[in-house]
Amino acid sequence: MIYTKTYTAPPIDEDEILRYAGVREKTDEMTDLLRDVMAEAEGELTYRVCWSYFDLTRDGDAMDFGFAKFESAALAVCLDCCDRAVLFAATVGIGLDRLIAKYGTASPSKALMLQAIGAERIESLCDEFCCFLQNELVKCGRSITRRFSPGYGDLRIEVQEDIFRVLDCSRQIGLTLNESMLMSPSKSVTAIIGIKNGAPDETEVDTCELCGKTDCLLRRNK
């Protein structure tokens, strides 16, 4: 079964956006530019995720998800002790790509800030999904690993094709993949998350900034 979820906008981290934009000093001018561009981008952003659960077995450095085997020593380490996994895809929509193209020549500074906004927005969406996932799984005495994306470490980018096929990303959330393994919309992520028995390695005792729960057990991996 493939699940889908549409989110409201996660909290905005201005400092993180400016970091993505390469801004070393947070001046009033940069803050004004960010807020001006963000105001224009907000109406173009959508927050959608699709995911599914898979039984998982390991054969050396190959992780078998049932529908495909992914060869990766780094992924095998990440999923060590996991018997199930979640594959997910997330996107903040095509509207932001259109804005970036619009300002690419007319205002490079705005285009750069839009790129940074997109990077922060998709990461925040992924964090919020992981937060949701951990809080659901903890009810069953289980926890999640960090997320691991195609192209990271020694995991081939080409496994995107298998993920897109099994999640039916185009139909579920309007996310497509071209022959060069580039996703459209560009501000999108696919990733693998392991599921294991027991509590997370680290627990947050304070209120989680993402879900607002005091008992959130999301393991933060930034």
N, C-alpha and C positions, 0 to 999 in steps of 0.2 A: 504494500500500500504506500502511495506517495501522499504526503501531507503538505499543505500549503498554509502560510500565515502572512497576513498583511499587518505591518506595525505602524503605529504612529511614530512621529519623528523622535528618535532618541535625544537625550540632552546634548547640546552642542558644547564642544570643548574648543574654545577660541585659541587657546595656547597651542593645542595640537594642530589645528589648521595652519597657524602661522609657522609652526615647525615644518610641516609638510611643504609650505611655500618657501622655505629657506630663509625666513625672516629671523634675524639674530636678535633684534631689539624691538620690543613691542611698543611702538610709538603711537601717539594719538592718530597720526595720519594713516598708519597701517590698520589700526583698529577700525577707523571710519571706513576705509576701503573694504575691509572684511565684512563689516555689518551691512554696507551698501550692497555688496555683491550677494551676500547671504539672503538679504531680503528679496532679491530678484530670483535667486535659485530655489527658495523654499517652495514656491508654487509648482516647480518642475520636478520635485523629488517625490519618488514613491519608494516604499520600503517593503520588499517582498522576499519571502524565503520559501523554498520547497526542500523536503528532506525525506529520507526513508531509512529504515533500520535493516541491518544485515547480520546474519551469523558470520563469524570470522574464525578462520583457522590459519595456522602458520606452518609453512614448509620452508625451513631455512630463512632466507631473506625474502621469500615470496609470501604475500598476504592474500589469502583466498577469500573473496567476498561472495562466492557462489556464482555470480554472473561473470566474474573476471578475476585474474590474479595480477597483483601489482608487485613488481620486483623492486625492492628498495630496502637497503640495510637500515637507512635512517627511519623510514616508516615502520619497519619491524621493531626497532627500538622504542619508538613512540607508542606503538600498540602492544608492547610487551604486557602479558598478563590479561589482555582483553579477549573476551570471547564473542563480543558483538561490537558493531560499529554503526555510526551514523554518517551517511553521505549527505551533504547539503549544498545548495546553491543559493546565493543571495544577490540581490541587485537593488540599486537605488534609481533605476529607470533611465530611459533614453533622453528625457528632457534636458538633463544636465549636459549630455554630449552636444545637443543642439546649441545650448548657450556657449559652450566652449568653442564650437566652430564659429559662432556668430562674432565672438570677440577675439578670435585668433589673430586677425589682422588689425581690426579696429582699435582694440585695447589689449595689448599683450599682458599688461598687469592684471586686468580683470580675468583674462583667460587663465593665467597662472593661479590666481586665487580660487577660481572655480575648480581647477584641477585639485588643489589642496582641499577644498571643501568636499569634493567627491571622495578623496582618499580617506578623510576623517569620517565622513558619513557612512561609507561602506564598512569600515572597521568598527564603528559604533554599532551598526546593525548586526554584524557578526557577533560582537560581544553580547548584545542583548539576546540574540538567539541562544548563545551558549549559556547565558544566565537562565533563560527559560528552560533549556534542556536539563541543566544540572538540578534545578529545583523540582523538576518532574521526576528525575531518576532517583533523587535522594529518598523519595518516598518508598522506593523499592530496595533501599540499602545499596545503591550503586552510585558511581561517580564517573566523570568524564576526564579524558586526557586533553591536552592542548590540541588545537586544530592544526591540520597538516595539509597543505595545498599542493596540487600538481605543479611541478617545476621547482619545488623547494628541495634542497639537498640533492639526492640522487634519484628522486621520484620523477620519472619522465613526464614532460608536459603533455605528451600524447594520451595519457590516461584520461585527460579531459573528455575525449570522445566516448569512453565507456561511461563516465559519470553523466554526461549529457544524455546518453541513450537510456540509461536505467532510470534517471529522474525525469525524463521527458521535459527538459527545462524549457524548451520553446513553448510548449502548450501550457505548462504549469505557471510560469512566471514571465514569459516573453523574452527569454534569454537564449541567444543563438551563438554558435561557434563556427568560425570560418576555417578554411584549410590551413591557415597559419597558426591555428590554435588561439586566435584572438577572440575575445568575447564581445558581444554587443547586446546591451549597453556595456561601455568600457569599465564603468565603475561597478564591477561585479566580482564575486568570489565564489569558487567552489572549494570544498575542503572535506577532509575526513576527520572524524572524531571517534576515538576509542571509548568503549564502555567497559568498566571493570567493577568488580565487587568491592564494597567497602566505601568509606568516606574519602573525600578528596585529600590530597597531601597537605593542603593548606586550607584553613577555614577563615571566613571573614566574620568576626564577631560584631562588627559595627554594621550600621545600616548600609546595604548595598546601594551604590550610587545609580545602578541601572534599574533594579526592580523595586527598590524601596523597602525590601524585607530585611528584618533584623536577623533572620535565620538563614539567609542565603549562603549556600555552600559553594558558590562559583569559585573555581580556581582561576585567579587572574594570571594571564601569561603574557602581558605586554612587555 
